[in-house]
Amino acid sequence: MEAFAYAHPATKQEALGMLGTDWTEAAVMAGGTDLISCMKEHIIIPKRVVSIRGVAEWKGIASADREVRIGALTTIEELRENATIRKQFPALTHAANGITSPQLRNMGTVGGDLCQRPRCWYYRNGFGLLARDSKGNSLVPNGENRYHAIFGNEGPAYFVSPSSFGPALVALGAKVNLTGPNGDREVPVADFFRIPKSDSERENVLKANEIVTGISIPSGGAGLRSATYEVRQREAIDWPLATASVALSLEGGKVRDAKIVLGHVAPTPWVVDAAAKSLVGKSITEATAAAAGDAAVQGARPLSQNAYKVQLARVSVKRALLAAAKEGA
């Protein structure tokens, strides 16, 4: 790890004043569970680390104006234990439960989860975000790609989005709140993530002089059902191989509207509209859930070592749908 200056601001204004227009000038630290490992691996080498843990206004969970706001500094454990989240948005609780390490749950934050860098081993070993060799050719298609993308992998990016909460927040229609020197802005979580076209771009729309301050989720009412289902190799400190988050609006026991979002199978949370539309007007049963799972994996493009993810994604959709239907039973 390279030497760096450390700052611990107590207010929004102080924090913004310590950032720069270049990613090498300063790095924002919330829980630090990802940033510190990136710094140790020399993936991120900031001149200054700005810890925002002291900014009280970016903490906590509150309901207001037909929405629930989650402060970016809310820990994963606080989210997991919150009664409002459990009742209104079980998909988020399920995702939090998948993070089994008490240390990570108590240090990691919701905002940090959205901003963490990809776990691609090529990227983590210094080959850049797009994992290219000295000639500019991608190392992934013919390399070790068992944990890489099966959607959105036409190039140049092959990594998968590591966010645990991203798919559920996209399914729930959430927005991410950002602040910077030009004021505050709100971006749909679905638009927060992006597929970079070069190593100089990031996998989200956050600017170097901006900070994620919170997430706003519209209250879905009595008919909203949601769930997240993850498949992991081990139920320990392990990253999911594939996940699915679903949000259903039910009316008279049948689906009026649906959203299905896959995780850990694409460079961004991957929305599968055709699978969601196939459920409209139907009840959630073993058969309809299985059919939606089949529809969700249409168009998958597995690489040389990760075709197994197609079946895992299919099963994740089916089981997430059945779990969501059960939540309302």
C-alpha positions as CSV (number, residue, x, y, z in Angstrom):
1,M,0.0,0.0,0.0
2,E,1.3,3.4,-0.9
3,A,1.4,6.3,1.6
4,F,-1.7,8.6,1.6
5,A,-3.2,11.5,3.5
6,Y,-6.2,10.8,5.7
7,A,-9.2,13.1,6.3
8,H,-12.2,12.6,8.5
9,P,-14.8,15.3,7.7
10,A,-17.9,15.8,9.9
11,T,-20.1,17.6,7.4
12,K,-21.2,17.3,3.8
13,Q,-19.4,20.6,2.8
14,E,-16.1,19.5,4.4
15,A,-16.3,16.1,2.6
16,L,-16.9,17.6,-0.8
17,G,-14.1,20.1,-0.3
18,M,-11.6,17.3,0.1
19,L,-12.4,15.6,-3.2
20,G,-10.9,16.3,-6.6
21,T,-11.8,16.0,-10.2
22,D,-9.4,13.1,-10.7
23,W,-9.8,9.6,-9.2
24,T,-6.1,9.6,-8.1
25,E,-6.6,12.8,-6.0
26,A,-8.9,11.3,-3.4
27,A,-10.9,8.2,-2.6
28,V,-14.1,8.2,-0.5
29,M,-14.1,5.6,2.3
30,A,-17.3,4.5,4.0
31,G,-16.9,1.0,5.5
32,G,-13.6,0.5,3.7
33,T,-14.1,-3.2,3.2
34,D,-13.4,-3.0,-0.5
35,L,-11.3,0.2,-0.7
36,I,-8.6,-1.0,1.6
37,S,-8.2,-4.3,-0.2
38,C,-7.9,-2.4,-3.6
39,M,-5.3,-0.1,-2.0
40,K,-3.3,-3.1,-0.7
41,E,-3.4,-4.6,-4.2
42,H,-2.3,-1.3,-5.8
43,I,-5.5,-1.2,-7.9
44,I,-6.5,2.2,-6.3
45,I,-3.7,4.6,-5.3
46,P,-5.2,7.8,-4.0
47,K,-3.2,10.7,-2.6
48,R,-5.9,11.2,0.1
49,V,-8.5,9.0,1.7
50,V,-11.6,10.8,2.8
51,S,-13.6,8.9,5.5
52,I,-17.2,10.0,5.5
53,R,-18.3,7.9,8.4
54,G,-18.6,11.1,10.5
55,V,-21.3,12.7,8.3
56,A,-24.4,11.9,10.4
57,E,-27.0,13.0,7.8
58,W,-26.0,10.1,5.5
59,K,-26.9,7.4,8.1
60,G,-30.1,5.6,9.0
61,I,-33.4,4.5,7.4
62,A,-36.5,6.6,7.3
63,S,-40.0,6.6,5.7
64,A,-41.4,9.8,4.2
65,D,-43.5,11.0,1.2
66,R,-44.4,7.5,0.0
67,E,-40.8,6.4,-0.1
68,V,-38.2,4.8,2.1
69,R,-34.8,6.5,2.3
70,I,-31.7,4.5,3.2
71,G,-28.6,6.5,4.1
72,A,-25.5,5.5,2.2
73,L,-23.6,5.0,5.5
74,T,-26.3,2.6,6.8
75,T,-24.5,-0.7,7.5
76,I,-25.5,-4.0,5.9
77,E,-26.4,-5.3,9.4
78,E,-28.6,-2.2,10.1
79,L,-30.4,-2.8,6.9
80,R,-30.8,-6.5,7.6
81,E,-32.3,-5.9,11.0
82,N,-34.6,-3.0,10.0
83,A,-38.3,-3.8,10.5
84,T,-39.5,-1.5,7.7
85,I,-37.1,-3.1,5.1
86,R,-38.1,-6.6,6.2
87,K,-41.8,-5.8,5.8
88,Q,-41.8,-3.7,2.6
89,F,-38.7,-4.9,0.7
90,P,-37.8,-8.5,1.7
91,A,-35.7,-8.7,-1.5
92,L,-33.2,-6.4,0.3
93,T,-33.3,-8.4,3.5
94,H,-32.7,-11.6,1.6
95,A,-29.6,-10.0,-0.2
96,A,-28.3,-8.8,3.2
97,N,-28.7,-12.3,4.7
98,G,-26.5,-13.7,1.9
99,I,-23.6,-11.7,3.3
100,T,-22.8,-14.2,6.0
101,S,-19.7,-12.5,7.6
102,P,-20.7,-10.5,10.7
103,Q,-17.5,-8.4,10.2
104,L,-18.5,-7.4,6.7
105,R,-22.1,-6.8,7.7
106,N,-21.1,-4.5,10.5
107,M,-18.5,-2.6,8.6
108,G,-19.8,-2.6,5.0
109,T,-22.3,0.0,4.0
110,V,-25.2,0.1,1.5
111,G,-23.6,2.9,-0.5
112,G,-20.3,1.1,-0.5
113,D,-22.0,-2.0,-1.9
114,L,-23.1,-0.1,-4.9
115,C,-19.7,1.5,-5.5
116,Q,-17.4,-1.5,-4.9
117,R,-15.1,-2.4,-7.7
118,P,-15.3,-5.7,-9.7
119,R,-13.9,-8.9,-8.3
120,C,-12.5,-10.0,-11.7
121,W,-9.1,-11.6,-10.9
122,Y,-7.6,-10.1,-14.0
123,Y,-8.6,-6.6,-12.8
124,R,-7.4,-7.4,-9.3
125,N,-4.0,-8.5,-10.7
126,G,-3.3,-5.4,-12.6
127,F,-4.6,-6.1,-16.1
128,G,-7.0,-3.2,-16.0
129,L,-10.8,-3.1,-15.8
130,L,-11.2,-4.6,-19.2
131,A,-8.5,-7.3,-18.6
132,R,-6.4,-6.7,-21.7
133,D,-2.9,-8.0,-22.5
134,S,0.0,-5.8,-23.8
135,K,-1.4,-5.9,-27.3
136,G,-4.9,-4.7,-26.2
137,N,-6.6,-8.1,-26.6
138,S,-9.0,-9.3,-23.9
139,L,-7.6,-12.1,-21.7
140,V,-11.1,-13.3,-20.7
141,P,-12.7,-15.2,-23.6
142,N,-9.9,-17.7,-23.9
143,G,-8.7,-17.5,-20.3
144,E,-10.0,-18.3,-16.8
145,N,-13.6,-17.1,-17.1
146,R,-15.7,-19.4,-14.9
147,Y,-16.9,-16.5,-12.8
148,H,-17.4,-14.0,-15.6
149,A,-20.4,-12.7,-17.5
150,I,-22.9,-14.6,-19.6
151,F,-24.9,-11.5,-20.5
152,G,-23.6,-8.2,-21.8
153,N,-20.3,-9.8,-22.6
154,E,-20.0,-9.0,-26.3
155,G,-17.0,-6.9,-25.3
156,P,-15.1,-5.1,-24.1
157,A,-16.2,-5.8,-20.5
158,Y,-16.5,-9.4,-19.2
159,F,-16.5,-8.9,-15.4
160,V,-19.7,-9.2,-13.4
161,S,-21.2,-6.5,-11.2
162,P,-20.3,-7.4,-7.5
163,S,-23.2,-5.5,-5.9
164,S,-25.4,-7.6,-3.6
165,F,-28.1,-4.9,-3.5
166,G,-28.0,-3.6,-7.0
167,P,-30.4,-6.2,-8.6
168,A,-33.0,-5.8,-5.8
169,L,-32.8,-2.0,-5.9
170,V,-33.3,-2.1,-9.7
171,A,-36.2,-4.4,-9.4
172,L,-37.8,-2.1,-6.7
173,G,-37.4,1.0,-8.9
174,A,-35.0,2.7,-6.5
175,K,-33.0,5.8,-7.1
176,V,-29.5,6.6,-5.9
177,N,-28.9,10.1,-4.4
178,L,-25.6,11.7,-5.3
179,T,-24.0,15.0,-4.2
180,G,-21.2,17.0,-5.7
181,P,-19.9,20.5,-6.1
182,N,-22.7,21.3,-8.5
183,G,-25.4,20.2,-6.0
184,D,-27.5,17.1,-5.6
185,R,-28.8,14.7,-8.3
186,E,-30.9,11.6,-8.3
187,V,-30.3,8.7,-10.7
188,P,-32.3,5.5,-11.1
189,V,-30.3,2.6,-9.8
190,A,-30.8,1.0,-13.2
191,D,-28.9,3.9,-14.8
192,F,-26.3,4.1,-12.1
193,F,-24.5,1.1,-13.4
194,R,-22.9,1.0,-16.8
195,I,-20.6,-1.1,-19.0
196,P,-17.3,0.8,-19.5
197,K,-15.8,1.1,-23.0
198,S,-12.3,1.8,-21.8
199,D,-10.1,1.3,-18.7
200,S,-10.4,5.0,-18.0
201,E,-14.1,4.7,-17.5
202,R,-15.8,3.4,-14.4
203,E,-18.6,0.8,-14.1
204,N,-21.0,3.5,-12.7
205,V,-21.9,7.1,-13.4
206,L,-20.4,8.4,-10.2
207,K,-17.9,11.2,-10.8
208,A,-14.6,11.6,-8.9
209,N,-15.9,14.7,-7.0
210,E,-19.3,13.1,-6.1
211,I,-20.4,11.0,-3.2
212,V,-23.3,8.6,-2.9
213,T,-25.5,9.9,-0.1
214,G,-28.5,7.5,0.0
215,I,-31.0,5.4,-1.8
216,S,-34.7,6.2,-2.2
217,I,-37.2,3.4,-2.8
218,P,-40.9,4.1,-3.6
219,S,-43.3,2.4,-1.3
220,G,-45.1,-0.3,-3.2
221,G,-48.3,-0.7,-1.2
222,A,-50.0,-3.8,-0.1
223,G,-49.7,-5.6,-3.4
224,L,-46.0,-5.5,-3.7
225,R,-44.1,-8.8,-3.3
226,S,-40.3,-9.1,-3.6
227,A,-37.5,-11.6,-3.1
228,T,-33.9,-12.3,-3.8
229,Y,-32.5,-15.8,-4.4
230,E,-28.7,-16.4,-4.6
231,V,-26.7,-19.5,-5.6
232,R,-23.3,-19.7,-3.9
233,Q,-20.7,-22.4,-4.0
234,R,-20.4,-22.2,-0.2
235,E,-22.5,-20.5,2.4
236,A,-19.5,-18.8,3.9
237,I,-17.5,-15.7,2.9
238,D,-18.1,-16.4,-0.8
239,W,-19.4,-14.4,-3.7
240,P,-22.7,-15.5,-5.4
241,L,-22.4,-17.4,-8.7
242,A,-25.8,-16.1,-9.9
243,T,-28.7,-14.3,-8.3
244,A,-32.2,-13.1,-9.1
245,S,-34.2,-10.3,-7.6
246,V,-37.9,-10.0,-8.4
247,A,-40.6,-7.5,-7.6
248,L,-44.3,-8.3,-8.3
249,S,-47.4,-6.2,-8.1
250,L,-50.3,-8.6,-7.4
251,E,-54.0,-8.0,-8.0
252,G,-56.5,-10.6,-7.2
253,G,-53.8,-13.2,-6.8
254,K,-52.4,-12.5,-10.3
255,V,-49.4,-10.5,-11.5
256,R,-50.3,-7.0,-12.7
257,D,-46.7,-6.0,-13.1
258,A,-43.3,-7.6,-12.6
259,K,-39.6,-6.9,-12.7
260,I,-36.9,-9.5,-12.8
261,V,-33.2,-8.6,-12.4
262,L,-30.3,-11.0,-12.6
263,G,-27.1,-10.5,-10.6
264,H,-23.5,-11.7,-10.9
265,V,-24.1,-12.7,-14.5
266,A,-23.3,-9.4,-16.3
267,P,-21.3,-6.2,-15.9
268,T,-24.4,-4.6,-14.6
269,P,-27.6,-5.8,-12.8
270,W,-29.3,-7.5,-15.8
271,V,-33.0,-6.7,-16.4
272,V,-34.9,-9.5,-18.2
273,D,-38.1,-7.8,-19.4
274,A,-39.3,-10.7,-21.5
275,A,-39.4,-13.0,-18.6
276,A,-41.2,-10.4,-16.4
277,K,-43.8,-9.8,-19.1
278,S,-44.5,-13.5,-19.4
279,L,-46.0,-13.4,-15.9
280,V,-48.5,-10.6,-16.4
281,G,-52.1,-11.9,-15.8
282,K,-50.9,-15.2,-14.3
283,S,-50.6,-16.6,-10.8
284,I,-47.2,-17.6,-9.6
285,T,-47.0,-21.4,-9.6
286,E,-44.2,-23.9,-10.1
287,A,-45.0,-24.0,-13.8
288,T,-45.2,-20.2,-14.4
289,A,-42.1,-19.6,-12.3
290,A,-40.2,-22.2,-14.2
291,A,-41.3,-20.8,-17.6
292,A,-40.1,-17.4,-16.5
293,G,-36.8,-18.9,-15.5
294,D,-36.5,-20.3,-19.0
295,A,-37.4,-17.0,-20.6
296,A,-34.9,-15.2,-18.4
297,V,-31.8,-17.0,-19.8
298,Q,-32.8,-16.6,-23.5
299,G,-29.9,-14.8,-25.2
300,A,-27.2,-15.8,-22.7
301,R,-23.8,-16.1,-24.2
302,P,-21.7,-18.3,-22.0
303,L,-17.9,-18.2,-22.3
304,S,-15.7,-21.3,-22.4
305,Q,-15.9,-22.1,-18.7
306,N,-19.1,-20.6,-17.4
307,A,-22.0,-22.3,-19.2
308,Y,-23.1,-23.6,-15.8
309,K,-24.3,-20.1,-14.9
310,V,-27.2,-20.4,-17.4
311,Q,-28.8,-23.1,-15.3
312,L,-28.1,-21.3,-12.0
313,A,-29.7,-18.1,-13.3
314,R,-32.7,-20.1,-14.5
315,V,-33.2,-21.7,-11.1
316,S,-32.6,-18.4,-9.3
317,V,-35.5,-16.8,-11.1
318,K,-37.8,-19.6,-10.4
319,R,-37.0,-19.8,-6.7
320,A,-37.1,-16.0,-6.3
321,L,-40.5,-15.9,-7.8
322,L,-41.8,-18.6,-5.6
323,A,-40.3,-17.0,-2.5
324,A,-41.9,-13.6,-3.5
325,A,-45.3,-15.3,-3.8
326,K,-44.8,-16.9,-0.5
327,E,-44.0,-13.6,1.2
328,G,-47.6,-12.5,0.6
329,A,-49.2,-15.8,1.5
